[in-house]
Structures are given as C-alpha cells and as structure tokens.
Amino acid sequence: MDLLPENEKAVSIDSTSVCQTKHSGTCKLKKLIAFFVSISTLFLVSIVSLNKLGHLPLNANILSGDQVDRPHNINNDNVKVSKISKYYYTDEQLKELESLKLSTNNNPVLIEKSDGSTQVIHGRFLHITDLHPDPHYVPNSSFKSACHRGEGQSSKYGDAILGCDSPLILVEDTIDWVEKNLKDKIDFIVWTGDNVRHDNDRAIPRYEHDIFELNQNISNLFYNSFKNKDSIDPRDLLVKLIPSLGNNDVYPHNLFSPGPTLQSRQLWKIWERFVSNDQYHVFENGVYFFSEIIPNHLAVLSINTLFLFKSNPLVDNCDNRKQPGYKLFTWLGVTLKELRRRNMKVWMTGHVPPIPKNYDYTCYNKYVSWTYEYRDIIIGGLYGHMNIDHFVPLDALETYNYYNQLSISKNNSQIHDLKALFPDFIDEINEITNTQLFHLDSYHDFINNYEHFPHSSNDFDIMGGTPVGKVDYMDTVRKSFYSKIKSKKADSFNSSERYSIVHITASVIPTFNPGIRIWEYNISGLDNEFSALSSPNYDPWPVFFKNAEINLKNEYPDIFPDNDSEYFDHFINRNLYDDNDDDDNENYDNTDNYITSDVLKDPSVPPKKPDDIEAGPAYNPQLFTPLKYAQYYLDLESINKGKKDFGY
C-alpha cells in the first residue's frame, strides 16, 4: 500500500532513458546520479507529505543522531542526598488517603539533595498500561467498525468487552484524574506501553507517522501533568515517569530491530525528558534504560521486551551473540552488578510479560535465571500487554534443570548442583532430573495447554477486538503455574526464593472495565538511612554508563561492534517467511551459541549469587518490601449513563 498521496508520489527514473550505452563509464556515472536523485526525491516528498498531513513537524533533528540538541540534565549528573527527615501529611491529605483506600501509617520522608532540590518519598507508585487512544473513535458508532463510523451504541468513554480502543477523552480524563488525586501521594509512575490504537480497521490503516504522533501526544500529556513548573530543568518532574515500549508503539506492530534507527531516535525525542542524557547511546541502540528513584537506593529498569518477544520476526532467540535479546541481557548484567555494588534495590518493568505464551524459551529462561541470581536486589517485575490483572510465578529450579539437560546434550561438564541450589525440594529434583530432555514443566505445559484452544494461534492483543480467550488463558495459568505450586511440599520458608513474581496489571483500554494499580512499599526507617545513602563515594551515573559502554565494546567486540547493522540487513531485505533460511527453519538449533562451560564467556548468563548475600525485599520484610496494592477501576456503564462522575 502506498504511503504517499496520489498527487505526491515520487518520480521514478528509468535507467534506460539515462543512457543507452550499457557498459560505458559515463553511463554508470549517470545511473549512479539517477539513483541518488530518485532516493532523494522519495525522501523529500515523504517528509513534505508527512508535514502536509499534519502528523509530524518538518524537523531535521529526527535524523541527526548525536546532533540532536538535547536539554541539559541538571538533576541526574551527580546528585547526592544531603539530608533526610520525616515528612508529615496534613489532615486533609490523610482524609484523601483514606478515601482512596490507601495506608495512612506509611510515614513519608523528605529528601534534600545536594543540588538544592527536595523530594518527598511516600512509599507508593502507580502502574498504568495499555492506554490505546483512538483519535478516530466516534460515540454512537458501530462496534463492528471499531467504533469509527456507522450508527451504533458506542459510549462516550468506551464500552467494556465490546472490542473498541479507548476514546481520547477516556485517556485524557484518566491522566487528569491521576494528576488531581495522586500526584502528591506517589513517588513514580511505571507506564508500560501501548500508547497507540490497534491496527484494526483496513479503511484507516496506521502509518509510522501516526504512531509517532500518538506516542508524542501521550508523552506530552504525562509530562505536562507531572513536570515541576517552577524548575528550569526540563527533566525535573514532581513524579518520575518510567515508560517502556509496547508492541503497538512501533511500525509495523511487533516488528522492531536494534538501533540506531529512525524509530529508536524518534522514540528518544519523545521520551528524552524521562531518560538521562548519559544513556542516549544505549537507548538509541536498544530503547532500554535505567531510572534512579531514590539516589543510590531505589531504581527501575525499563526493558525493551520486543527483543524477547516471539511475535517480533526480527528476533530468533537470546543465545546467539548477535541477537538483540542477548545484548539486552548483557547490558542488564552490567547494570545489575553496579546496582548490587551500591546496595540498591530495583523493579524490572516492560510491556510484554515473561510468560511462555510471549517469550522464546531461551529468552524466558535467561530472564528467570537473572531474577533468581539477583533476588537480593530485584523486587519484582511489572508488565502489561495482557489487559487483565494477574501474576505469574517463575520457577528457577525448572530453568536450571533445563541448563543441566542442555549441558548434557552438548557433552559439557558444567552441571549445576540442583540439590545444593534448592535444598528444600530434594524429592522433586530426583523426579525431574529423569524427565524428558529440554522439557520445562511450566513452560511446555503452558504451551501445550494453551495451544489446545482454537484461538491460541492468534495474538488476541495485536488487532484489538473483544477479549477472546482471556478465560482460557487464565485457566492455563492456573493449571501450569498456580496448581503446581500449591501441590509442592517445601521444608522451609526459604523455599519461596525458588520463585520470582511477574505482576501484570489491568489496562486502560476497556477490554474489561479500565483499571490502574497503586503499589505501596515499606519506607520505615528510611529517615535513618542518611549515612548509608550519602557516605559512599560512587562514580556519578554518567561516568558509570560511559565506562560501561566502553568496557562492553572492548571486552565483547563481537557482541557490541561499532556497526553491526549488516547483520540485520538480511532480516530486513529477505522474505521473513522463507522456510529455506536456516534462521527461520523449525529444525534450526538456536542453542549452538549457548556457552555453559564458562559463564564468564557468556555475559548474557548471570553469575551465581554469593552465598553470604541474603534474599531481598521480595522475600524478607525490609526497606522497599511491597506491602500491598490497591486496584482501581472505572464503572464505565454508570459513568456513561451519567449516574456517576468520572473517577476511578
């Protein structure tokens, strides 16, 4: 389908009209000139077309890479804590907390920073996901037209389970409600992607400029709601915002390649107010980043889950050293190591949750192993995409059993001692070590159970529509994960360390009634942590990230070359569904590059957690341990009928 209007299509140049002498030097030169003229014309007409359509401003900075004039980052260069003291809510604030069903005894603290700024830590944060705003939504239109036209019963704020995306007013009023009711009660917002409508109407296809525009509009809504209007620093936010990339935030949906690309640089321009400058090069390559919440104490890592996603045709696995998922885990390892060195705690966040339905099994197992070996600092995972609130326990024992079987199949001597790693499950280990090669109980049971349903071949999130398969999906989660844990017998409380928890929250798009979630976490004693927070003389984060980038390229030049775009050219230029290509063949062994004999040679695999380090906030009550969450939803039917005012 043509991306340009009929009257603005690029002029094609016939090489035969340029010259007739096929082998002459002049002919070759003229052909070369004609080629560049053709390409230049297409590029310029495309930009003019986008500008005329009003979707994007004519902005050369989109393509300028390092030449982009990025705002100076005042707050994040080398900020330290100067003082921590108790902070007291007013009576009015306490009443507001009670009305929101939030705790009133999680005493906040006031942090004074070395740059003169202050920050109140409330011990709460918001998780919001899958807004899916649709600028073409028309009230009283037909559900069969995706609520775009025709006569029907589509409501002002949308209708649960009937298949349309979010009206703009639903998204705008949701963010406005959060600003008015939560801005002075939360520390940060985890915002896990899908800020664009589904590609569910052939009469109104999505183009790349539409996707950029919607992402920019939602970014502006959040930014204008939570920026510090009294500060000259464009990154000074009253509530920190941590976005992550959704599978519908890219063009075409699901398909995303490593950068630097036009998309990754445009995403930087859209999100640069939320990401520190020192991470620009990492971001433009992978669109993942680190965000510090409390200096040297609490952070959030935004993961680009499209590099782990089965539905991304540019991703094969996470074991090949050229794969973007492999690079992501390598970056993750460097970052987690530094966070552990600083004794910081961290939340992992992204759009697509790490469950068997979504991740290639090599990516799934690496994610599980990283969360297990860094369970002293990783608090949990926060994800969206599924449009229904639930949680999934990830089993490290099954992952390490998989690694052992892989080593055996490769005649490799590196075998993990499962009984030493999981001493509370000796009987179960004796059973699973005799199971079929490569069989992961939860992973393959999930796949087998889920594929039993007729709808399983379709990703029910890609095209929007009614929530087909949600009940079957939850039944599969119960059978594959919950029921097995319930049946296990452990000898001690420490057995919980075997699992890491993935939390998936409800969506704003009315797949069901729109929902958001507020988490509360322990900050008791944070006011006594002054010496622990301020005394270490750590390198500023810009220094760390610069050194990390240099060290990664020097130590692993085959993983992080100066320019590895040629590797992905064959993915982009070839037929993605060519069965003759080894990379796509079902019999292709994508574990050949997995190095089990020496994890030091494979930076995408975590080192073993030191025995003298205890499990962290997810397992033992301590600072930053999650205490509870409050789930909010919109009563769409009552609000649409005018029986209730808008509010969660």
C-alpha positions as CSV (number, residue, x, y, z in Angstrom):
1,M,0.0,0.0,0.0
2,D,1.3,3.4,-0.9
3,L,2.4,5.7,1.9
4,L,2.1,8.8,-0.2
5,P,-1.0,10.7,-1.5
6,E,-1.6,10.0,-5.2
7,N,-0.6,13.5,-6.2
8,E,2.7,13.4,-4.3
9,K,4.2,10.1,-5.4
10,A,8.0,10.1,-6.1
11,V,9.0,10.4,-9.7
12,S,10.5,7.2,-11.0
13,I,13.6,7.4,-13.2
14,D,14.0,4.8,-15.9
15,S,17.7,3.8,-16.3
16,T,17.3,3.2,-20.0
17,S,16.4,6.8,-20.5
18,V,19.5,8.0,-18.8
19,C,21.9,6.3,-21.3
20,Q,21.8,3.7,-23.9
21,T,25.5,2.6,-23.7
22,K,25.2,-0.1,-21.1
23,H,28.9,-0.5,-20.2
24,S,30.2,3.0,-20.6
25,G,31.8,4.8,-17.6
26,T,29.6,7.8,-18.4
27,C,26.5,5.6,-18.3
28,K,27.5,4.2,-14.9
29,L,28.0,7.7,-13.5
30,K,24.6,8.8,-14.9
31,K,22.9,5.8,-13.4
32,L,24.5,6.5,-10.0
33,I,23.4,10.1,-10.2
34,A,19.9,9.0,-11.2
35,F,19.7,6.5,-8.3
36,F,20.6,9.2,-5.7
37,V,18.2,11.7,-7.3
38,S,15.4,9.1,-7.1
39,I,16.2,8.3,-3.4
40,S,16.5,11.9,-2.5
41,T,13.2,12.7,-4.2
42,L,11.4,9.9,-2.4
43,F,12.8,11.1,0.9
44,L,12.0,14.7,0.4
45,V,8.5,14.0,-0.9
46,S,7.8,11.7,2.0
47,I,8.8,14.4,4.6
48,V,6.7,17.0,2.8
49,S,3.8,14.6,2.7
50,L,4.1,14.0,6.4
51,N,4.3,17.7,7.1
52,K,1.2,18.4,4.9
53,L,-0.8,15.7,6.6
54,G,-0.1,17.5,9.9
55,H,1.3,14.4,11.6
56,L,4.9,15.5,12.2
57,P,6.7,18.8,12.1
58,L,9.4,19.1,9.5
59,N,12.3,18.6,11.9
60,A,15.7,17.7,10.7
61,N,16.7,16.7,14.2
62,I,14.8,13.4,13.8
63,L,17.7,12.1,11.7
64,S,20.6,14.0,13.2
65,G,21.6,11.5,15.9
66,D,24.3,13.0,18.1
67,Q,23.5,16.4,16.7
68,V,20.1,16.5,18.4
69,D,20.0,19.4,20.8
70,R,19.1,17.6,24.0
71,P,18.3,19.6,27.1
72,H,20.9,19.7,29.8
73,N,20.3,17.2,32.5
74,I,20.7,19.2,35.8
75,N,19.4,16.7,38.3
76,N,20.9,13.4,37.3
77,D,24.6,14.1,36.8
78,N,26.0,13.7,40.3
79,V,23.2,14.4,42.8
80,K,23.7,13.2,46.4
81,V,21.5,13.2,49.4
82,S,22.2,16.0,51.8
83,K,19.6,15.3,54.5
84,I,16.7,13.0,55.2
85,S,13.9,13.9,57.6
86,K,10.4,12.9,58.5
87,Y,7.5,14.4,56.5
88,Y,4.0,14.8,57.9
89,Y,0.8,14.7,56.0
90,T,-1.9,17.3,56.7
91,D,-5.3,16.3,58.0
92,E,-6.7,17.0,54.5
93,Q,-4.1,14.7,52.9
94,L,-4.9,11.9,55.4
95,K,-8.6,12.2,54.6
96,E,-7.8,11.9,50.9
97,L,-5.6,8.8,51.5
98,E,-8.5,7.2,53.4
99,S,-10.9,7.9,50.7
100,L,-8.6,6.3,48.2
101,K,-8.2,3.2,50.5
102,L,-4.5,3.9,50.9
103,S,-2.4,3.5,54.0
104,T,-2.1,6.5,56.3
105,N,0.7,5.0,58.5
106,N,3.4,4.6,55.9
107,N,5.2,7.7,57.1
108,P,6.7,9.7,54.3
109,V,10.2,11.2,54.4
110,L,11.7,14.4,52.9
111,I,15.0,14.1,51.0
112,E,17.1,17.2,50.5
113,K,19.6,16.8,47.7
114,S,23.0,18.4,47.0
115,D,21.6,20.4,44.1
116,G,19.1,22.2,46.5
117,S,16.1,20.3,45.3
118,T,13.8,18.3,47.6
119,Q,11.9,15.0,47.1
120,V,9.1,13.6,49.2
121,I,9.1,9.8,49.3
122,H,5.6,8.5,50.0
123,G,6.2,4.7,49.7
124,R,3.8,4.4,46.7
125,F,3.9,4.3,43.0
126,L,1.4,3.9,40.1
127,H,1.4,1.2,37.4
128,I,-0.6,2.2,34.3
129,T,-0.6,0.4,31.0
130,D,-2.2,-0.1,27.5
131,L,-3.9,3.2,27.0
132,H,-4.6,2.6,23.3
133,P,-6.0,6.0,22.4
134,D,-8.0,6.1,19.2
135,P,-8.3,9.6,17.6
136,H,-10.9,8.1,15.1
137,Y,-13.3,6.9,17.9
138,V,-16.8,8.2,17.3
139,P,-19.5,8.0,20.0
140,N,-22.8,6.3,18.9
141,S,-21.0,4.5,16.1
142,S,-20.9,0.8,15.3
143,F,-18.8,-1.7,17.3
144,K,-18.3,-3.7,14.0
145,S,-16.5,-0.7,12.6
146,A,-14.1,-0.5,15.6
147,C,-16.3,2.5,16.7
148,H,-15.1,4.6,13.7
149,R,-18.3,5.0,11.7
150,G,-21.9,3.9,11.2
151,E,-24.8,4.0,13.6
152,G,-24.4,2.2,16.8
153,Q,-24.3,2.3,20.6
154,S,-20.6,3.1,21.4
155,S,-20.5,5.2,24.5
156,K,-18.6,8.4,25.3
157,Y,-15.9,6.7,27.4
158,G,-16.0,3.4,25.7
159,D,-17.6,0.1,26.5
160,A,-16.2,-2.9,28.3
161,I,-15.6,-6.2,26.3
162,L,-17.1,-4.9,23.1
163,G,-13.9,-4.5,21.2
164,C,-13.1,-0.9,20.5
165,D,-10.0,1.1,21.5
166,S,-10.0,3.9,24.0
167,P,-11.8,7.2,23.2
168,L,-9.3,10.1,23.6
169,I,-11.5,11.5,26.4
170,L,-11.0,8.3,28.4
171,V,-7.2,8.6,28.2
172,E,-7.2,12.3,28.8
173,D,-9.6,12.2,31.8
174,T,-7.7,9.2,33.3
175,I,-4.4,11.1,33.3
176,D,-6.2,14.2,34.6
177,W,-7.7,12.1,37.4
178,V,-4.3,10.7,38.3
179,E,-2.8,14.2,38.4
180,K,-5.6,15.6,40.6
181,N,-5.8,12.7,43.0
182,L,-2.4,11.0,43.1
183,K,0.3,13.5,42.2
184,D,1.1,14.4,45.8
185,K,0.8,10.8,47.0
186,I,3.1,8.7,44.8
187,D,6.8,8.6,44.0
188,F,6.9,7.5,40.4
189,I,4.7,6.1,37.6
190,V,5.5,2.9,35.8
191,W,3.9,3.3,32.4
192,T,4.3,0.1,30.4
193,G,3.4,1.0,26.8
194,D,0.9,0.6,24.0
195,N,0.1,4.3,23.6
196,V,-1.3,3.8,20.1
197,R,-4.5,2.4,18.7
198,H,-4.7,-1.1,17.3
199,D,-4.4,-1.6,13.5
200,N,-7.9,-3.0,13.4
201,D,-9.5,-1.0,10.6
202,R,-8.5,-1.5,7.0
203,A,-10.2,1.7,6.0
204,I,-8.0,3.7,8.3
205,P,-4.6,1.9,8.3
206,R,-1.9,3.0,10.8
207,Y,1.3,4.6,9.3
208,E,4.6,5.3,11.1
209,H,3.9,9.0,11.5
210,D,0.6,8.2,13.2
211,I,2.4,6.0,15.7
212,F,5.0,8.7,16.4
213,E,2.3,11.3,16.8
214,L,0.2,9.3,19.3
215,N,3.3,8.4,21.3
216,Q,4.3,12.0,21.4
217,N,0.8,13.1,22.4
218,I,0.6,10.7,25.3
219,S,4.1,11.6,26.4
220,N,3.1,15.3,26.4
221,L,0.0,14.5,28.5
222,F,2.0,12.8,31.2
223,Y,4.8,15.3,31.1
224,N,2.6,18.4,31.4
225,S,0.7,16.7,34.2
226,F,3.8,15.9,36.4
227,K,6.5,18.3,35.4
228,N,7.9,20.8,38.0
229,K,6.6,24.1,36.6
230,D,8.9,26.0,39.0
231,S,12.1,24.4,37.6
232,I,14.2,25.4,34.6
233,D,15.3,21.7,34.2
234,P,13.0,20.1,31.6
235,R,13.7,16.7,33.3
236,D,12.6,17.9,36.8
237,L,9.4,16.0,37.4
238,L,7.3,16.1,40.6
239,V,6.5,12.4,39.9
240,K,9.1,10.4,37.9
241,L,7.8,8.7,34.8
242,I,9.3,5.4,33.5
243,P,7.9,4.5,30.1
244,S,8.5,1.3,28.2
245,L,8.0,0.3,24.6
246,G,4.8,-1.6,23.6
247,N,4.3,-3.9,20.7
248,N,1.8,-1.5,19.2
249,D,4.1,1.5,19.7
250,V,6.2,0.5,16.6
251,Y,5.6,0.2,12.9
252,P,4.6,-2.4,11.9
253,H,3.3,-3.7,15.2
254,N,5.6,-6.2,16.9
255,L,8.5,-5.6,14.4
256,F,11.4,-3.8,16.0
257,S,15.1,-4.0,15.1
258,P,18.2,-2.9,17.1
259,G,19.2,0.7,16.5
260,P,20.3,3.3,15.8
261,T,17.3,3.6,13.6
262,L,14.8,6.3,12.7
263,Q,12.4,4.7,15.2
264,S,14.8,4.5,18.1
265,R,15.9,8.1,17.6
266,Q,12.4,9.4,17.3
267,L,11.5,7.5,20.5
268,W,14.4,9.2,22.2
269,K,13.0,12.6,21.1
270,I,9.6,11.6,22.5
271,W,10.9,10.2,25.8
272,E,14.1,12.3,26.3
273,R,12.5,14.2,29.2
274,F,12.2,10.9,31.1
275,V,15.7,9.4,30.4
276,S,19.1,10.9,31.4
277,N,21.4,12.1,28.7
278,D,24.2,9.7,29.7
279,Q,22.1,6.8,28.5
280,Y,21.5,8.2,25.0
281,H,23.7,5.7,23.1
282,V,22.3,2.7,25.0
283,F,18.8,4.0,24.4
284,E,19.2,4.6,20.6
285,N,20.6,1.1,20.3
286,G,18.1,-0.8,22.4
287,V,15.4,1.5,23.8
288,Y,16.0,0.2,27.4
289,F,17.3,2.3,30.2
290,F,17.8,2.9,34.0
291,S,15.9,5.3,36.2
292,E,17.0,6.3,39.7
293,I,14.1,6.9,42.1
294,I,15.9,7.5,45.4
295,P,19.6,8.4,44.9
296,N,21.8,5.3,45.5
297,H,18.9,3.3,46.9
298,L,16.0,2.6,44.6
299,A,15.8,2.3,40.8
300,V,13.6,1.0,38.0
301,L,14.9,-0.7,34.8
302,S,12.8,-0.3,31.7
303,I,13.3,-3.4,29.5
304,N,12.5,-3.5,25.7
305,T,10.6,-6.7,25.7
306,L,10.2,-6.7,22.0
307,F,13.7,-8.1,21.8
308,L,12.4,-11.1,23.7
309,F,9.0,-11.4,22.1
310,K,8.1,-14.4,19.9
311,S,6.0,-12.2,17.7
312,N,8.9,-10.0,16.6
313,P,10.0,-11.5,13.3
314,L,13.5,-9.9,13.7
315,V,14.2,-11.9,16.9
316,D,15.1,-15.6,16.8
317,N,16.4,-16.3,20.3
318,C,18.5,-14.9,23.1
319,D,21.5,-17.3,22.8
320,N,23.1,-16.0,19.6
321,R,25.6,-13.3,20.4
322,K,24.2,-11.1,17.6
323,Q,20.7,-11.2,18.8
324,P,19.3,-8.1,20.4
325,G,17.9,-10.1,23.3
326,Y,21.5,-11.4,24.0
327,K,22.7,-7.8,24.1
328,L,19.9,-6.7,26.3
329,F,20.8,-9.4,28.9
330,T,24.4,-8.4,28.7
331,W,23.5,-4.7,29.4
332,L,21.2,-6.0,32.2
333,G,24.1,-7.9,33.8
334,V,26.4,-4.9,33.8
335,T,23.6,-2.7,35.3
336,L,22.5,-5.2,38.0
337,K,26.1,-5.7,39.0
338,E,26.5,-2.0,39.7
339,L,23.2,-1.8,41.5
340,R,24.3,-4.6,43.8
341,R,27.6,-2.9,44.4
342,R,25.7,0.2,45.6
343,N,23.3,-1.9,47.6
344,M,20.4,-0.6,45.6
345,K,17.0,-2.3,45.0
346,V,15.3,-2.4,41.7
347,W,12.0,-3.1,39.9
348,M,12.1,-4.6,36.5
349,T,9.4,-3.3,34.1
350,G,8.4,-3.7,30.4
351,H,5.4,-4.2,28.2
352,V,5.3,-7.9,27.3
353,P,5.4,-10.1,30.4
354,P,7.8,-13.0,30.5
355,I,5.4,-15.9,30.2
356,P,5.6,-18.9,27.8
357,K,3.0,-17.5,25.5
358,N,5.1,-14.5,24.8
359,Y,8.9,-15.3,25.1
360,D,11.1,-17.6,23.2
361,Y,12.2,-20.2,25.7
362,T,15.9,-19.2,25.5
363,C,14.8,-15.6,26.5
364,Y,12.3,-16.9,29.1
365,N,15.0,-19.0,30.8
366,K,17.5,-16.2,30.8
367,Y,15.0,-13.8,32.3
368,V,14.2,-16.4,35.1
369,S,17.9,-17.0,35.8
370,W,18.7,-13.3,36.1
371,T,15.8,-12.6,38.5
372,Y,16.8,-15.6,40.6
373,E,20.5,-14.8,40.9
374,Y,19.8,-11.2,41.7
375,R,16.9,-11.9,44.0
376,D,18.8,-9.9,46.7
377,I,18.1,-6.6,44.8
378,I,15.3,-7.3,42.3
379,I,11.9,-6.6,44.0
380,G,9.7,-7.9,41.2
381,G,8.5,-7.4,37.6
382,L,5.8,-5.0,36.4
383,Y,4.2,-5.6,32.9
384,G,1.1,-5.0,30.8
385,H,0.0,-6.3,27.4
386,M,-2.4,-9.0,28.6
387,N,-5.2,-6.4,29.6
388,I,-6.1,-8.4,32.7
389,D,-4.6,-8.2,36.2
390,H,-2.9,-11.3,37.5
391,F,0.5,-12.6,38.5
392,V,2.8,-15.4,37.3
393,P,5.4,-17.2,39.4
394,L,8.6,-18.0,37.5
395,D,10.4,-21.2,38.6
396,A,14.2,-21.1,38.8
397,L,14.5,-24.8,39.6
398,E,13.0,-25.7,36.2
399,T,15.3,-23.2,34.4
400,Y,18.4,-24.7,36.0
401,N,17.2,-28.2,35.2
402,Y,16.9,-27.0,31.6
403,Y,20.5,-25.7,31.7
404,N,21.7,-29.0,33.0
405,Q,20.0,-31.0,30.3
406,L,21.4,-28.6,27.7
407,S,24.9,-29.2,29.1
408,I,24.4,-32.9,28.9
409,S,23.2,-32.8,25.3
410,K,26.3,-30.7,24.4
411,N,28.7,-33.1,26.3
412,N,29.5,-30.3,28.6
413,S,30.8,-30.8,32.1
414,Q,29.2,-27.7,33.5
415,I,26.4,-29.1,35.7
416,H,24.5,-27.1,38.3
417,D,24.0,-28.9,41.6
418,L,20.3,-28.6,41.9
419,K,20.2,-30.1,45.4
420,A,22.6,-27.5,46.6
421,L,20.7,-24.7,44.9
422,F,17.3,-25.9,46.1
423,P,17.8,-28.0,49.2
424,D,14.1,-27.8,50.1
425,F,13.0,-29.8,47.1
426,I,15.2,-32.9,47.1
427,D,12.4,-35.3,46.2
428,E,11.2,-33.2,43.3
429,I,14.7,-32.8,42.0
430,N,15.1,-36.6,42.0
431,E,12.0,-36.8,39.8
432,I,12.6,-34.0,37.4
433,T,16.3,-35.0,36.6
434,N,14.8,-38.1,34.9
435,T,12.3,-36.2,32.8
436,Q,12.5,-35.8,29.0
437,L,15.4,-33.7,27.6
438,F,14.6,-30.0,27.3
439,H,11.3,-30.4,29.0
440,L,10.4,-27.5,31.3
441,D,7.3,-28.4,33.2
442,S,5.7,-25.0,33.4
443,Y,6.9,-23.7,30.1
444,H,5.8,-26.6,28.0
445,D,2.7,-27.4,30.0
446,F,1.6,-23.8,29.4
447,I,2.2,-24.1,25.7
448,N,0.5,-27.5,25.4
449,N,-2.5,-26.4,27.5
450,Y,-2.9,-23.1,25.7
451,E,-2.5,-24.4,22.2
452,H,-5.3,-26.8,22.9
453,F,-7.7,-23.8,22.5
454,P,-8.7,-22.9,18.9
455,H,-7.9,-19.2,19.3
456,S,-4.3,-19.8,20.5
457,S,-2.7,-19.2,17.1
458,N,-3.8,-15.6,17.2
459,D,-2.3,-13.0,19.5
460,F,-5.6,-11.5,20.9
461,D,-3.8,-8.2,21.7
462,I,-2.4,-7.4,18.3
463,M,-5.6,-6.4,16.5
464,G,-7.7,-5.4,19.4
465,G,-11.3,-6.6,19.4
466,T,-13.3,-8.4,22.0
467,P,-11.4,-10.3,24.8
468,V,-11.4,-13.7,23.1
469,G,-9.5,-16.3,25.0
470,K,-9.0,-14.5,28.3
471,V,-10.8,-17.1,30.4
472,D,-8.9,-19.9,28.7
473,Y,-5.6,-18.1,29.2
474,M,-6.3,-17.7,32.9
475,D,-7.2,-21.4,33.2
476,T,-3.9,-22.2,31.5
477,V,-2.0,-20.0,34.0
478,R,-3.8,-21.8,36.9
479,K,-3.0,-25.2,35.6
480,S,0.6,-24.6,34.5
481,F,1.7,-22.4,37.4
482,Y,-0.6,-22.0,40.4
483,S,-1.8,-25.6,40.9
484,K,1.8,-26.9,40.8
485,I,3.0,-24.6,43.5
486,K,0.0,-25.5,45.6
487,S,0.9,-29.2,45.3
488,K,4.6,-28.8,46.2
489,K,5.8,-29.5,49.7
490,A,8.7,-27.5,51.0
491,D,10.6,-27.9,54.2
492,S,11.3,-24.2,55.0
493,F,10.1,-20.7,54.3
494,N,13.3,-20.2,52.2
495,S,11.7,-22.3,49.5
496,S,10.0,-19.1,48.3
497,E,13.3,-17.9,46.9
498,R,12.8,-20.5,44.1
499,Y,10.2,-18.2,42.5
500,S,10.2,-14.7,41.2
501,I,6.9,-13.0,40.6
502,V,5.7,-11.2,37.5
503,H,2.9,-8.7,38.1
504,I,0.6,-7.9,35.2
505,T,-1.9,-5.1,35.7
506,A,-5.2,-4.2,34.1
507,S,-5.4,-1.9,31.1
508,V,-6.9,1.5,30.5
509,I,-8.3,0.3,27.2
510,P,-11.8,-1.1,28.0
511,T,-11.1,-4.8,27.3
512,F,-12.8,-5.0,30.6
513,N,-13.5,-2.0,32.8
514,P,-10.4,0.2,32.7
515,G,-8.0,-0.3,35.6
516,I,-4.9,1.1,37.2
517,R,-2.9,-0.1,40.2
518,I,-1.2,1.7,43.1
519,W,1.6,-0.2,44.9
520,E,2.6,0.6,48.5
521,Y,6.1,-0.3,49.7
522,N,7.9,-0.1,53.0
523,I,9.9,3.1,53.7
524,S,10.0,2.6,57.5
525,G,13.5,3.6,58.7
526,L,14.4,5.4,55.5
527,D,14.9,8.6,57.5
528,N,17.6,6.8,59.5
529,E,19.5,5.9,56.3
530,F,21.2,9.2,55.9
531,S,24.7,7.9,56.4
532,A,24.1,4.8,54.2
533,L,22.7,7.0,51.4
534,S,25.2,9.8,51.4
535,S,28.6,8.4,52.5
536,P,29.6,6.1,49.6
537,N,31.7,7.9,47.1
538,Y,30.3,6.2,44.0
539,D,31.0,7.4,40.5
540,P,28.3,9.7,39.0
541,W,26.0,7.7,36.8
542,P,27.2,9.4,33.6
543,V,30.7,8.2,34.4
544,F,29.5,4.6,35.0
545,F,27.4,4.4,31.8
546,K,30.2,5.9,29.7
547,N,32.7,3.4,31.2
548,A,30.3,0.5,30.9
549,E,29.7,1.3,27.2
550,I,33.5,1.4,26.5
551,N,34.2,-1.7,28.6
552,L,31.5,-3.7,26.9
553,K,32.8,-2.9,23.4
554,N,36.4,-3.6,24.4
555,E,35.6,-6.9,26.2
556,Y,33.0,-8.2,23.8
557,P,33.7,-6.7,20.4
558,D,31.8,-9.4,18.6
559,I,28.6,-8.6,20.6
560,F,29.0,-4.8,20.5
561,P,30.7,-3.8,17.3
562,D,30.9,-0.3,16.2
563,N,28.4,-1.0,13.5
564,D,26.5,-4.3,13.3
565,S,23.7,-3.2,11.0
566,E,24.9,-5.5,8.3
567,Y,23.9,-8.5,10.4
568,F,20.3,-7.4,10.4
569,D,20.2,-6.3,6.8
570,H,19.4,-9.8,5.6
571,F,16.4,-9.9,8.0
572,I,15.0,-6.7,6.6
573,N,15.7,-7.4,2.9
574,R,14.8,-11.1,2.7
575,N,11.4,-12.7,2.8
576,L,10.7,-13.1,6.5
577,Y,8.8,-16.3,5.9
578,D,11.4,-18.1,3.7
579,D,11.4,-21.6,5.0
580,N,14.8,-22.2,3.4
581,D,16.6,-19.7,5.6
582,D,18.3,-21.6,8.4
583,D,17.5,-18.9,10.9
584,D,13.8,-19.5,10.4
585,N,13.8,-23.2,10.0
586,E,12.0,-25.1,12.7
587,N,14.9,-27.6,12.9
588,Y,17.4,-24.8,13.4
589,D,19.3,-25.4,16.6
590,N,19.3,-21.9,18.2
591,T,21.3,-23.2,21.2
592,D,24.6,-23.7,19.4
593,N,25.9,-20.4,20.7
594,Y,25.0,-21.0,24.3
595,I,28.2,-21.3,26.3
596,T,27.6,-23.3,29.5
597,S,31.2,-24.3,30.3
598,D,32.2,-20.9,31.4
599,V,29.6,-18.2,32.1
600,L,32.3,-15.6,32.1
601,K,32.4,-16.1,28.3
602,D,28.6,-15.6,28.1
603,P,27.7,-12.3,29.7
604,S,24.1,-12.9,29.0
605,V,24.0,-15.6,31.7
606,P,24.1,-14.4,35.3
607,P,26.8,-15.4,37.8
608,K,25.8,-17.3,40.9
609,K,24.6,-15.1,43.7
610,P,27.2,-15.1,46.5
611,D,26.2,-17.3,49.4
612,D,26.7,-14.6,52.0
613,I,24.1,-12.2,50.4
614,E,20.6,-12.7,51.8
615,A,17.4,-12.5,49.7
616,G,16.0,-9.1,49.2
617,P,12.7,-7.2,49.7
618,A,10.6,-9.6,47.6
619,Y,11.4,-12.4,50.1
620,N,12.2,-10.9,53.5
621,P,10.4,-7.9,55.1
622,Q,12.8,-4.9,54.9
623,L,13.2,-1.5,53.3
624,F,11.3,-1.3,50.0
625,T,9.4,-4.6,50.5
626,P,6.0,-4.4,48.8
627,L,3.2,-4.1,51.4
628,K,0.0,-4.1,49.3
629,Y,-1.6,-2.8,46.2
630,A,-4.9,-1.0,45.6
631,Q,-6.7,-1.9,42.3
632,Y,-8.8,0.9,40.8
633,Y,-11.4,0.6,38.0
634,L,-13.9,2.7,36.2
635,D,-17.6,1.8,36.4
636,L,-18.0,2.6,32.7
637,E,-21.7,1.8,32.5
638,S,-22.6,4.1,35.3
639,I,-20.3,6.9,34.1
640,N,-21.5,6.7,30.5
641,K,-25.1,6.9,31.7
642,G,-24.3,10.0,33.9
643,K,-25.1,8.2,37.2
644,K,-21.5,8.8,38.4
645,D,-18.9,11.4,37.8
646,F,-15.7,10.3,36.1
647,G,-13.3,8.7,38.6
648,Y,-11.5,5.5,39.5
